[in-house]
């Protein structure tokens, strides 16, 4: 019997007992459906987090802060006046802020290509025309070391421009009286800050873009010119004896350096260095844990389906004992008999997994679009279910592999049948 005839016969034999085969296929369907859905959730969430990470920092940058040293295993440390500092426009600052000496030390760390200091902006309010003053946090753009912002409309900030530019979060537009994201681009807003002695100063800026909401929180982003203007306003009245300090710094790692090695060196020097992925690591761990648990339930369902395949084929072997004896008497070898029943198992696995994966893709796509327009509408760009073709194909192949293993026992029993005894079987 040729291979194509063997496959055709195996497919035909699968439907001899339609009810039994259908029930086994349903069991496989449940497992394949579940594992396809959970895989899609993992892919969707991971892709969204990757988008958020790329919008605020590249993979070769580290956010560096001073390691907290307020206490030790033996209790609080003794006060050292030399480590106490104040930050421009910030008033008294904790000892965990970075001084200019710290910045120099970070720049001198082996593997660090460049360092950019963060500018702390304490905006009091932001206003568009006379539509009312609202509290909106304003942060400085991360510049070349960061990624592009996830924009709903407009363009990216230009840190080389002399004009004050700002990107606003989409969820703030309505209250600020700016309307849609498209209409907001090109409008002028006023930002107020207090100087060192509490006097209010205002700075105007042009809205060049509108950013989608994200997991990382909202807030306006200023280009270098605007950040400098706001910091200068905050510095007004600052005593010359007060040293400037920074909450954090962004260090770009050289392409030839290992980022983990650089992190270790900075840690030894008394600093905490994290990539954006590190900062979101806990969140990703939770998501991966949940997806892993759901996958475990799907695997249990597939194992149960495997026992269903064993039962189905064992009964089929018993019912077709005389047929097996006749095939062997006509010269069909044990290997061919083994292959016949193995192919039946694989075909049952293919049916259940293909139908399950197809149903998951169809239902999941509709559900994902529905959630994006309703419950997840505040997180533009998040498609909770994303089906990667490679993942779907892998799931189908794995299920077929499980089915093949499950069919091994019945297939071996069929292959070992004695043709004379099989023909006498009643």
Secondary structure, DSSP 8 states (H G I E B T S, - for coil): --HHHHHHHHHHHHTTTHHHHHHHHHHHHHHHHHHHHHHHHHHHHHHHHHHHHHHH--TTEEEEEE---SEETTEE----GGG-EEETTTEEE-TTSEEHHHHHHHHTSTTEEEEEE-----EEEEEETTS-EE---EEE--GGGS----EEEE----TT-SS-EEEEEGGGHHHHT--SHHHHTT-EEEEEEE-TTS-EEEEEEEEEEEE---TT---EEE-HHHHHHHHHHHHTT--TTS--EES-EEEEE-TTS-HHHHHHHHHHTTEEEE-HHHHTHHHHHHHHHHHHHHHHHHHHHHHHHHHHHHHHHHHHHHHTHHHHHHHHHTT--HHHHHHHHHHHHHHHHHHHHHHHHHHHHHHHHHHHHHHHHTTTTTSTT--S----HHHHHHHHHHHHHHHHHHTHHHHHHHHT--HHHHHH--
